[in-house]
Amino acid sequence: MIRRAMVLAAGRGTRLAPLTDTVPKPLVPVGGRPFLEYILEFLHAGGIREVVLNLHHLGHLIEQHIGDGARFDLRVRYSWENPILDTGGGIKHAEPLLAGEPFVVANGDSLLELRLQDLIAYHRERGGLATMAVRPDAEAARFGLVELDATERVRRIAGVPPGVSGALRGFMFPGLQIFEPAIFS
């Protein structure tokens, strides 16, 4: 069972400005609640019990709102970034809080219609170092195309449509992945 996750919550949320000038994107209300609460509930429903949030832009507001995570039945810890790091840098910076066991990484701005336990089972079955959730999407090339081969292994990730892809199939990455602790080695 995977019990640890990281939520990427450090970004500035520039596409939602000016709203995100005063509210960090993960706390923007959706349906009357901060978006981050839905992500934490999704993770908890999937068996996660410890969450690391990376913080930068207005991170103190996220820390004030979420606290230690007890009201979500989670243990929440924080990985502050200054300067802000990219996704890989943020995960590496949080290594002391993540190392030693497999963990999930979720974007702080994505809700998914899947069962986390199903993705975890798939990850275990395949025995990979990393597993990305992907979904078919006719508009995938607009957001960054993920191409899989017939064995469902990622063969290329392209931010721009790559032209002829041969036997590769195009998918979109909706912001959920699983890593084994060996990624830090």
C-alpha positions in Angstrom: 0.0 0.0 0.0 1.3 3.5 -0.8 0.6 5.9 2.0 2.6 9.0 1.1 2.0 11.7 -1.5 3.2 15.0 -2.7 1.0 17.8 -4.0 2.6 20.3 -6.3 1.3 23.6 -4.9 4.1 26.1 -5.3 3.2 27.7 -8.6 2.1 31.3 -9.1 -1.1 30.4 -11.0 -0.5 33.1 -13.6 -3.3 32.0 -15.9 -5.8 32.8 -13.1 -4.4 36.3 -12.4 -5.4 38.7 -11.0 -7.3 36.3 -8.7 -4.1 34.5 -7.8 -2.3 37.8 -6.9 -3.9 37.4 -3.4 -5.0 33.8 -3.3 -2.7 30.8 -4.1 -4.1 28.7 -6.9 -4.7 25.6 -4.7 -6.9 27.7 -2.4 -9.1 29.2 -5.2 -12.6 28.2 -4.4 -14.5 25.7 -6.6 -18.0 24.8 -5.5 -17.5 26.9 -2.4 -14.4 25.1 -1.2 -10.7 25.5 -1.9 -9.6 23.3 -4.7 -6.8 21.7 -2.6 -9.4 20.2 -0.3 -10.8 18.1 -3.1 -7.3 16.9 -3.9 -6.6 16.0 -0.3 -9.9 14.0 -0.2 -9.0 12.2 -3.4 -5.7 11.2 -1.9 -7.2 10.1 1.4 -9.8 8.0 -0.4 -6.9 6.3 -2.2 -5.2 5.2 1.0 -2.8 8.1 1.4 -2.1 9.2 5.0 0.9 11.5 4.7 1.0 14.5 2.3 3.9 16.8 1.5 2.9 20.2 0.0 5.6 22.2 -1.8 5.1 25.9 -1.2 6.3 29.2 -2.7 3.8 31.8 -3.9 1.5 32.8 -1.0 2.4 29.5 0.6 1.8 30.8 4.1 -1.9 31.0 3.3 -1.9 27.3 2.3 -0.1 26.4 5.4 -2.6 28.4 7.5 -5.6 26.8 5.8 -4.4 23.2 5.8 -2.4 23.2 9.0 -1.2 19.7 10.1 -3.9 18.1 8.0 -5.7 16.5 11.0 -9.1 17.6 9.8 -8.5 15.7 6.6 -7.3 12.6 8.6 -3.9 13.2 7.0 -0.4 14.2 8.3 0.6 17.2 6.2 4.2 18.5 6.0 5.6 21.3 4.0 8.5 21.7 1.6 9.3 25.4 1.1 11.0 26.5 -2.1 12.9 29.8 -2.5 13.5 30.2 -5.3 10.7 28.3 -6.8 11.8 25.0 -8.4 10.4 23.1 -11.4 8.4 19.9 -10.9 11.5 17.7 -10.7 13.4 20.1 -8.6 10.5 20.4 -6.2 10.3 16.6 -5.8 14.0 16.4 -5.3 13.9 19.2 -2.7 11.3 17.3 -0.8 13.3 14.1 -0.8 13.9 14.1 2.9 10.1 14.0 3.4 9.5 11.4 0.7 12.4 9.0 0.6 12.2 5.4 1.8 8.9 4.3 0.3 6.9 4.7 -2.9 4.9 7.9 -3.2 2.2 9.6 -5.4 2.7 13.0 -6.9 -0.4 15.0 -7.8 -0.6 18.4 -9.5 -2.2 21.0 -7.2 -4.6 22.0 -9.9 -6.0 18.8 -11.3 -9.0 16.7 -10.4 -9.2 13.2 -11.8 -12.0 10.8 -12.5 -10.1 7.7 -11.6 -9.6 5.5 -8.5 -6.1 6.1 -7.1 -6.1 2.5 -5.8 -6.5 1.3 -9.4 -3.5 3.3 -10.5 -1.5 2.0 -7.6 -2.4 -1.6 -8.5 -1.4 -1.0 -12.1 2.0 0.5 -10.9 2.6 -2.6 -8.7 1.6 -5.0 -11.5 3.9 -3.4 -14.0 6.9 -3.1 -11.6 8.1 0.2 -13.0 10.2 2.9 -11.4 7.5 5.4 -12.3 3.9 5.3 -13.5 2.1 8.3 -15.1 -1.7 8.4 -15.3 -2.6 9.3 -18.9 -5.9 9.6 -20.8 -6.8 9.7 -24.4 -7.7 13.3 -25.5 -8.3 14.7 -28.9 -6.9 18.0 -27.7 -3.8 16.4 -26.0 -1.3 18.1 -28.4 -2.4 21.5 -27.1 -1.3 20.6 -23.5 1.7 18.4 -24.1 1.4 15.1 -25.9 2.4 11.8 -24.1 3.0 9.0 -26.6 2.8 5.4 -25.6 3.8 2.3 -27.4 1.8 -0.9 -27.7 3.1 -2.1 -24.2 1.8 1.1 -22.6 5.3 2.5 -22.0 5.9 6.2 -22.4 8.1 6.7 -25.4 8.0 10.5 -25.9 6.6 13.5 -24.1 6.3 16.5 -26.4 5.0 20.0 -25.7 4.4 20.5 -29.4 2.8 18.1 -31.8 5.6 16.0 -33.1 4.2 15.3 -36.6 4.0 11.7 -37.7 4.1 9.4 -34.7 4.0 6.0 -36.5 2.6 3.3 -34.2 2.7 5.6 -31.1 -0.6 6.5 -29.5 -1.2 10.0 -28.1 -2.5 10.8 -24.6 -2.7 13.7 -22.2 -1.0 13.7 -18.7 -3.6 14.9 -16.2 -1.2 15.4 -13.3 -0.9 12.2 -11.4 2.1 9.9 -11.1 3.7 7.3 -8.8 7.4 6.9 -8.0 9.5 4.3 -6.3 12.1 5.7 -3.9 14.9 4.6 -6.2 14.2 7.7 -8.3 16.3 9.6 -5.8 19.3 7.3 -6.4 
